[in-house]
Amino acid sequence: MPAILKQPLFHFLLAGVLIFVFYAVTAPEIVESEQPDNVITVDRNTLLNFMQYRAQAFRPDVFSEQLDSMSEAEVATLVEAYVREEALHREALAMGMDQGDYIIRQRLVQKVEFLLENMVNQALVPEEEDVVAYYEAHRDEYRIDAVYTFTHIFFDGEERGWDQARADALTLLDSAQISSVAFNDASQFGDRYPFLQNYVDRTRDFVVNNFNEGFTAALDALAPSESRWYGPFESRYGWHLVMLRERREPSVPPVNSIRDRVLDDWRYDTVLANRREAEAQVIDTYDVQVNLGGD
């Protein structure tokens, strides 16, 4: 029996039962009456159902508390919204708009999918080994990119001319003056860069976007230093001398530090896989006959 409890299909069967129980408990009782079609009755259960559908979350206890905490004005606004929707819905039905409408067909399918996912998602409580196994199987998805801290002196290729900009960068790099230029002094030299002067704890993608791939690859080959200048390195705008203070290599954080994220990802993938399996089980009950010959 314990093995059955872990089967995805069992989860969906359980979800189906819970859905029917939920509606049996919360849905307003349908009774035969002689009430005119133009009468809209609003009671507590009607409002609770309306609130839950509108929020796309089925938690009677939560919404019951929320309803109780509303002011008279807020309840009146909620009633007005429900009455408007109900009146327009009845009018659409009276006009036959639900017949043969593909959009409505799709919405009904989506509603069933959402109900199943919502119920199963709340019921899924993984064992710790499930979370760890998922983390190990998806380690690359949690990898943190390389991070750089550096400053640079920019020589504008458009303003100076590409060759002259490189020559000017080399002149400064070979001068005795460069040894006295500290991290926060770089802005006193060269030209104004379109983006940042100092880059502190910036990811690789960020640096690539501000410079280019070749420039960032050059940073990967440098030894970090508090005083040494390197270059010149080319970007899409010109040439740069660089002081790389720190580079943190790509890493994967331990599972305990990102457990909530891993758990969310595990739950999303598991619910999706379970839904696909349940859908396949339903489809298998049908005899599908394909005839594309036009006969």
N, C-alpha and C positions, 0 to 999 in steps of 0.2 A: 504493500500500500504506500509506504513512503516514497518509493520510486515514481509512482503515478503522480504524486503531488508535485513533482518537479517537471512534469511533461507540459510543454507549451499549450497543447490542445486542451489539457485539463484546465489550465488557467482561463482559456477562452470560454469553455463550457461553464466554469464557475462565474465568469463575468456575465455571461448570458443570464444565468439564474439570478445574479444580483441585480441586473437591470430590471428583470420582470418583477422582482421583489420591491425594488425601488419605486417603480411606477404603481405597483399595487398599494404601496403605503402612502405615496405622496400625491399621486394623480387624483384629481377630483372625481368623485364617484359619478358615473353616468347613469342617470335614472330617466325612465320614461316620464315625460311631463307634457302638459299642454301649453308650455311656455311659448309665446310667439317667437318667430325667427328673428324678429328685430329687437329682442331683449338680450342684453349682454350682462351676465351675472358675474360679479367680481367678488371672490372670497379669498381667504388666506392662502389656501392651497393653490389657487389660480395665480396669485401674485408670486408665491414661492417658485412655482414652475417657470413663470415668466422671467424671474430674476436669474434662475439657473441657466436657462437656455440663452439668455442675453449675455451672460458672463461666460458661457461655455465651460461651466464647472458644476458638477452635480454633487453638492454637499448640503443636504437639507438642514443639518444642524447649524452650519455656518450662516446660511442665508436666513434661517429662522431668527438667529440672534441679530443679524443685520436689519431685518424687517422690524424687529421689536425696538431697535435703537433709533429708528427713523422718527423725525418730527412729523407733525400732521401735514405740514406743507410738502415734505419729501414724499410721504405716502400718497398725497393727492397727485403729485407729479408722476409717480410710478403708476397709479391707477389710470391717469390720462394717457400715458404712453401705451399701456396694455390695451385700453379701450380702442385707441386709434388703430393699433396693429390688428386687433381682433375684427374690427369693423371692416378694414380694408381686405383682410383675409377672407371674410365671409363674402364680400362683394366679388372678389376674384373667383371664388368657388361658384357663386351664383351665375357668373358669366362663363363658366366652363373653362377657365384659363388653366386648370390643372390637367386637362385632358390632352394627352399626346405632347406635353411640353417637355423637351429634353433637359432643359435647365432644372426643372423640378425633379425629374428623374435623377439627375446627378446630385442634387442637393439631398435627396433621400438616401442615396448611396453614401454620401459623405457623412450624413448624420449617423448612420449605423456604424461606419468606420470610427467616427469620433467617440461614440458611446462606448464601443468596445475598447478603444485605446485608453479612454479616460478611466474606465473601471479597472482594466488590467494594470495600468500604470500605478494606480493607488495600491493595488494588491501586491505588486512585485517588491519583495524584500530579499535582496541577495545575501548569500553567505559571504563572509569576508574573503574566502578563497576565490569566489566568483569575480569580485572586484579586482583582486590582485591579478588573476588570470587575464582579465580583460585589459588591464593596464599593461601587462607584459606583451600582449598580442598587438597593442596599439602604441607602443612606446614612441614611435616616430611622430605620432600626432601630438604628443605632449612635449616635443623637443623645443627648447628655448633657443632662439637664434643667437649667434655671436653678438656681443655688445662691445662698443668702442667708446673710448674717451680720448679725444684728440683736439688739437687746434691746427690752424693752417694759415699760411700766407699766400694770398691769391694774386696771380698775374694774369690779367684779362687778355685772352687771345684775340678778341675782336678789337679792343681798343689799341693794344700795342702791336698787333700782328702776331700770328702764332709763333713764328720762329723767334721774334724779338722777345716775346713773353717768356719763352723757355730760356733764352740767353740771360735775361734779367734775373730769373730765378736762380740760375746757376751762379751768377755773379754774387748774389747775396749769400748763397749757401757756402761759397768758397771764401767769403770775407771773414775777417776776424770779428766783425760786429755780430755775426749770427750766434756766437757762443754766449752772448749776454742777453739774448732775447728769451724772456721767460714765457711760460704758458699764456699768461694774461696780457702779454705785450704784443701779441701777433697783430692786433688791429692797427697798430701804429705803422705797419709796413704794408707794401703792396697795394692792391686795389680792393674796392668794396665788392664782396661776394653777394650774389643774389639771395643766398640763404643765410645760414648761421656762420658765426665766426668760431665759436667753441662748441664742440659736440661732446656732450656728457651723457654717458650711458645710453647711447643711441644704437638701435638694432641694425643689423646688416642691411635689411631691406630699406630702412630709412636712409642709410648712407648711400646705398646704390641709387636711390631715387634722387638724392641731392647732388650726386657726382656722376658716377657710372660704375659698371661692373669692374672695369680694369683698375680704377682708382681703389675700389674696395678690396680687390684681390691683392693690390700692393700693400694695403694695411695688414692683410693676413700674413705677409712675409716679414713684417718688421718686428724688431725686438722693442717692447715698450721701454720708454725712458723718460725721466723727469726733465732732461735737459738737451737731448740730442734731436737735431733736425734732420729730416730725410727728404729726398726728392731730387729733381722735381718730378711730380706725378701728374699725368694728364687727366682732365675731366672734360666734359662736353663744353665747358666754358673757357678753359685755358689751362694754366699750369699752377701747381701748388707745391709749397714746401710744407712738410707735416711734422708735428711733434706728437707722437702717439704715447699718451700717458698710461693707458690701460687697455687691454683687450681680454674679455672673458670669452672663452671658447664655448661653442654650442654645448648644451647640457640637457639632460632630462631630469626634472625635479622628482624627488622621491614620492611614492604613491601617497604617503600620509599627508603631504603638504598640498596635494591637489585632489584629495579623496572626493570632495563634493562634485567636482567637475567630472571625474572618472565615473562616479555613480550616476550622474545625469546622462552621460554618454552611454553607459552600459544599459540603463533603463530604456533610453530611446531606441537603441539598436535591438534590444530584446523584445520590446513591444512591437516594433516593426516586423521583426522576424516571426514572432508569434502570430501577428495578424496575417502575414503572407501564408503561413502554414494553415491557419484556419480557413482562409479564403480558398486555398488549394483543396482542402477537405470538402468544402461546399461545392466547388466546381466539379470535383470527382463524382458527385452524386448525380450529375446530369449526363445524359447521352448527347454528346455534341456531334451533330451531323453537318458537314461542310459541303456545299455544292456551289462551286463557282463557275460551272460550265454554262449556266443560263438555261438549262433544260427544266 
